[in-house]
Amino acid sequence: MASALAPIATVQNLFNLAKRDAEPLLEHCEAHGIGFIPWFPLATGELSAADGVLGEAAREHDATPSQLALAWLLRRSPVMLPIPGTSSVEHLDSNTAAAGIELSDEEYDALTALGG
């Protein structure tokens, strides 16, 4: 195990609202206080359809589906450190604003039920 050689501060793995195969790794990180950096955090695929749960929740929050995907990640775990890539200040501002979105328990549960 890598932690036998050096302390592990963070790990990075593919994880987002639509793709959660790394759930056991995230749970390990939570149990050991290791930061988890989700790779490709904004991937939502078909989940971002305007008539879907993600699209509806985004409208209710006056937000974008990407912002809701980030808000879900931030609520999912206290060790979650999403770093979405961006090529503009506008997208940076949009991504940062996701931290201020508070999902209700019902919204969080509905979004959680979508992917995996």
N, C-alpha and C positions, 0 to 999 in steps of 0.2 A: 504494500500500500504506500502511496506517495507520501502520506503524512508521517511515515516512519523516517523519511529522509529529510523532510523540511516541513515547517508549518504551512498549511494551505490557507491562504487568505480569501481567495475567490475561485470559482470555477465558471466556465462558460460552456453552455450547451444549447442546442436548438430547443426552444420552448416558447410557445405563444398560445393565444386563445384557441387556435385551431390544431396545434400540434403539441401534445403533452407527453410524449414517450419518456421524457426525462423526469417524470414525477418522482420516481424513487430516489433519483439523485438529488432533486430539490429537497425532499424530505430528509435525506442524509445531511445536507447542508444546514437545514433548519435545526436538526438535532445537535449539530456540532458548531453552530455559530459561524458558518462559512458563508460568505457572500455568494450569491448566485446571479450571474449575468446571462440573461436569456439572449441567445443569438437569434436574430431575425424576429424581434419582438412585435413588429407590426403586421406580420403575416396573418391575415384573417380570411383570405380566399372568399368563398361563397358566403361566409358568415356575415360579410359586410353588406349584403344585399339590402337595398333601401326598405324592403318590406319585411325584413327579418328582425329578430330580437335586438341584434346589435344596432341596426339602423334606427329602430324605434327608440331604443334607449339613448342613442346619440341625439336624436331630435328632442327628446325630453330634457336633455341637459344642455341643449344648444351647443352641441359639440360634434366632432367628427367621429366616424367609426374608429379611426386610428387612436384618437384620444381615449375613447372608451376601452379599447384593447389595452392601452397603457395603464389606465385606471384599474382595470381588472388585474393586471400583473402586479401592480403596486399593492393592491388589497390582498392578493393571493398569499403573499409571504413577506414577513419582516426582513428577510435576507435578500429579497429580490432587488436587483440593481439594473433595470433596463436602460440600455444606452442605444436608442434608435439613431440610425444614421440620418443625416440631413445635408442638403446642399444649399440651404437658404436660411436666412434669419427668420423669415416667416414660418418655415416649418419648425425651426428651433423653438420659436415662441409658442407654436401650437402644441408641440410635444411637451414643453415645460408646463403649459396650462393643464395638462392631463393630471398633474399631481394635485390639483385643487378640486378635482371631481370626486365627489363622495357617492359611491354607489350604495343604494339601499340593499338590505339583505336579499330582498326579492330580485332585484336587478342582478346582483352578484350571482345568486343561485341560478337564475335563468341563463346568464352568460356562461357560467361554469357548465351547465348541462348541454350547451351547444357543441363544444369541441371535444377534443381528446383524441 
